[in-house]
Amino acid sequence: MRLGAGAEFKAGRWAEVDEGSVSMDYIRSTYGVPAKRDCRIAFLNADKRQEGTIVWANGAYLRVRMDGERRLRLLHPTWRVEYLP
């Protein structure tokens, strides 16, 4: 089995690490926000408020699909983002 750069040794064996979950853990602990996959957010743009769903994390940024859009947006977890219940 060939492992990528995201592999780690755990419980006596090598395994691939889900980079999205590692990034999400990092975002939650660093920024103190409740970011999770499938979490609903509101992005407070300069001229309007747009709602969307967190799809995954990319490093310290969130990949979000805004309602009615096909493409994912890259958003900072604290800049103009409101976490919805």
N, C-alpha and C positions, 0 to 999 in steps of 0.2 A: 504494500500500500504506500502510495506517495502522499506525503503531507505537505501542506503549504506553510507559509510564514506564520500563520495563525494557529499552529499546533502547540499543544502543551501536554506535559506529562502529568497524568492525574489517575489516582487509584491503580497504580502499577502498570499503566499503559499509555501510549500516545493517542491523542484524539484531537480532531479539528475543533477549534473554538468558533462558536457563532459570533463573528465580529460585531454584528448588530446588537446582540445582547450585552457584550462587553462595553460597547460604546454607550448603550442606554444606561447601564449601571454607572458608568463614568459621569454621564450627564446628570443623573439623579443625585449622586454624591457630591459632585463639584458645584452644581448650581442650585441644589436644594429644590428641585421642581419634581412634580409627579409624572414625568414623562414615561410613557409605556407604549408599546405597540398597540394600535387600534384605539388609542386615547384621542378624544375629540379636543380640538383647540380652536381658538379664534385668533386670526392674525389681524392686528389693528394697523392697517395700511393708512397712509396719509389721508386718503379720500374716502375709504370705506372699510368696513369690517367684513372679513371673509372667514368662513368656517371650513375646517378640513379635518383629516384624520392622519395621525402619525403612522407611517408605513414602516420605517426603520430608521436607524441612526447611522451616520457616516462620521466617525471620529467624534468631535464635539458638536456636531450639527444634526438637526432633525431633517429627515426626508418626509415631506408632508404632501398628501394629495388633497388639494382644495376641492370643495364641492363643485361639481360641474366642469372640472378640468381633468384632462388625461395625464398631463405631465406632472412630475413630482417637483416640489419646490424645496430648496435647501434653506432652512431657517435656523437662526441661533435660538437656543432654548429660552433665553430671557428677553430678547429684543422684540418688543411689540407682540409678544405671544401671551395669550390668556388660556389657561387650562380649564376646560369645561367639566362639570360633574358628570 
